[in-house]
Amino acid sequence: MLRSIARHRDAGTLPKLEWLSLSRNQIGDDGMSALSAAFCSGAMANLTELNFRFNKIGDAGVQALSAALGSGA
């Protein structure tokens, strides 16, 4: 799933994305850090809803997301 998001980010198609559900994908801290980098790059500028329920995101992943959102992503 994260590889697919990276491909779309590189192709420039993610700015159209408004809603993303990644629940039950076993995303951990590394995955959340990668997604946070995409947020910081402005690749998902129109995203208004994000679902991460039932993943394995720990403190480091939450901190990465928080930093991305805090930077105005």
N, C-alpha and C positions, 0 to 999 in steps of 0.2 A: 504494500500500500504506500509506504513512504517513498519507494523508488518511483512509483507512478506520479506522486505529487512532485517529486524533484524534476521528472521529465516535463511535466506541464509547466512548472515554474520556469524551466529553461526555454520552453517554447513560447512563453509569454501569455499563456491562456488562463492563468490563475486570477488575474484581476477581475474576471467576470464572475468568479466564485462568490456566492453570497451565503451559502449554508454548507457545513461540512460535518458529517458524523463519522467519527473514528472509534466508536465504542466497540468494545470486545475485540481489539486488535493486538493485545499484549504489548502495547507501546510502553516503553520504559523511559528512563532518563535520557538516554542517547537519542532516541527518536524524538522526544520532546525538544531536546536541544536543537536538532536538525529543523524541526518545524518552526521553532522560535527564530532561527536564522532566516527562514523564509518570510516570517512575519516582519522582521526588521528590514528586510530588503524591499518591503512594499509590495511583494508578490501577491498578497491577498488583501489588497486595499479595500475591497468592497465586502469582505467577510463580516457578517453581522451575527451569525450563530455558529457555535462550535461545540461539539459534543465529544467528550473524552471519557465517558463513563466506563467502568469495568476494565481499566487498563492497569498497568504496573508502574505508574508514574510516582516517583518518590520526591523527596525534598529538592534534590538537584534539578529535576525536571520542572517542578513548580517554580523554582527560582529563575530558571531560564525563561519560562513563559512570562513570569512577572517582570523580568528585566526587559523583555521584548515589548510588552504592553506599556511599560513605564517609559520606553523610549519614543512612544507615539505611534508604534506599529499598528 
